Amino acid sequence: MENNRHLIALDLDGTLLTDDKEISARNKNTIRQAINDGHIVVIATGRPHRASINYYNELKLDTPMVNFNGALIHHPTDDKWDVLHNPLPVRTAYKIIDACYDMNVHNILAEVKDHVFLDQYDEKIIDIFQSTKQDPPFKIGSLKNELNEDPTSLLIHPKEEHITELRSHLDDYHAELIEHRKWGAPWNIIEIVKKGLNKAVGLEKIAHYYHIPKERIIAFGDEDNDLEMIDYAGVGVAMENGIDELKSIAAQVTETNENDGIGVFLEDYLKLQVKTI
């Protein structure tokens, strides 16, 4: 098995998860069979740890995890694993926050690992980011006053007519220090992390840890924050519901997230004998 062991990287939203944010029975069974057959399964997501650990536990994983699009690479069940946390310099964050104030954005949110700072009270955003009762409470108030350490990520909710202007500003003034991505519908959220960070960085570290060559890495994704990971993997797989740019660079395209795309692909590619339920 050692010569046929694959590393399988799973994006969550729009990929592993259905539109109702659940793991389908087929996907779950197929992934469990892949693990039983000796393959390594990891989650690689833009979400923070607190919003992905429930899916990690549901799949009964015991592997490292990539959060914040590579800004945090850690092992939820092994404290001795070499954690990589690469936050954004707080000075840069302040400059971006000032530009956001000038554009009168709806809101700004900063995350320091699992601690969340929200510039203005917003029930909808709180509902999205505070997914469980165990989540720490948000600190609400001007980020210029409340945020005193380097944030893992910044999330900006701009007015729709300012999205292009804001992204141009980020390119013009901060391109050497940051990466920025736009979330998919329905939220026009701009997510910012430190320069040079993406899911491929985490995947490379994990592949090295398990001594798995690039040609035996399978990665699934659907959005622009998956581009580097899909390009890096020996077998980059885009979801049918994914953006066209991702599908154009992917080695293969599978079914949508609503049609068990991960399960369909893995069963065929790895010749898994999955027990029906």
CORNORCOR-V44976 format. One record per backbone hydrogen bond with DSSP energy under -1.0 kcal/mol. NH is the residue of the N-H (numbers start at 1). CO is the residue of the C=O. If there is no record, write none. Layout:
[[NH;CO] [NH;CO]]
This chain:
[[4;1] [7;216] [8;40] [9;218] [10;42] [11;220] [15;12] [16;11] [17;12] [18;22] [21;18] [28;24] [29;25] [30;26] [31;27] [32;28] [33;29] [34;30] [35;31] [36;32] [37;33] [38;35] [39;34] [40;6] [42;8] [44;10] [45;66] [52;49] [53;49] [56;52] [57;53] [58;54] [59;55] [60;57] [61;56] [65;74] [66;43] [67;72] [68;47] [69;45] [70;67] [71;68] [72;67] [73;84] [74;65] [78;75] [81;78] [83;81] [84;73] [86;71] [88;151] [93;89] [94;90] [95;91] [96;92] [97;93] [98;94] [99;95] [100;96] [101;97] [102;98] [103;99] [104;101] [105;100] [106;157] [107;157] [109;155] [110;117] [111;153] [112;115] [115;112] [117;110] [118;139] [119;108] [126;122] [127;123] [128;124] [129;125] [130;126] [131;129] [135;132] [139;116] [141;118] [145;142] [146;142] [147;143] [152;111] [153;111] [154;192] [155;109] [156;190] [157;107] [162;159] [163;160] [166;162] [167;163] [168;164] [169;165] [170;166] [171;167] [172;168] [173;169] [174;170] [177;174] [178;174] [179;193] [181;191] [183;189] [189;187] [190;156] [191;181] [192;154] [193;179] [195;177] [197;194] [202;198] [203;199] [204;200] [205;201] [206;202] [207;203] [208;204] [209;205] [210;206] [212;207] [216;213] [217;214] [218;7] [219;235] [220;9] [221;237] [226;223] [230;226] [231;227] [232;228] [233;229] [234;214] [235;217] [237;219] [238;252] [239;221] [242;239] [243;222] [247;243] [248;244] [250;246] [251;236] [252;236] [254;238] [261;256] [264;260] [265;261] [266;262] [267;263] [268;264] [269;265] [270;266] [272;267] [274;272]]
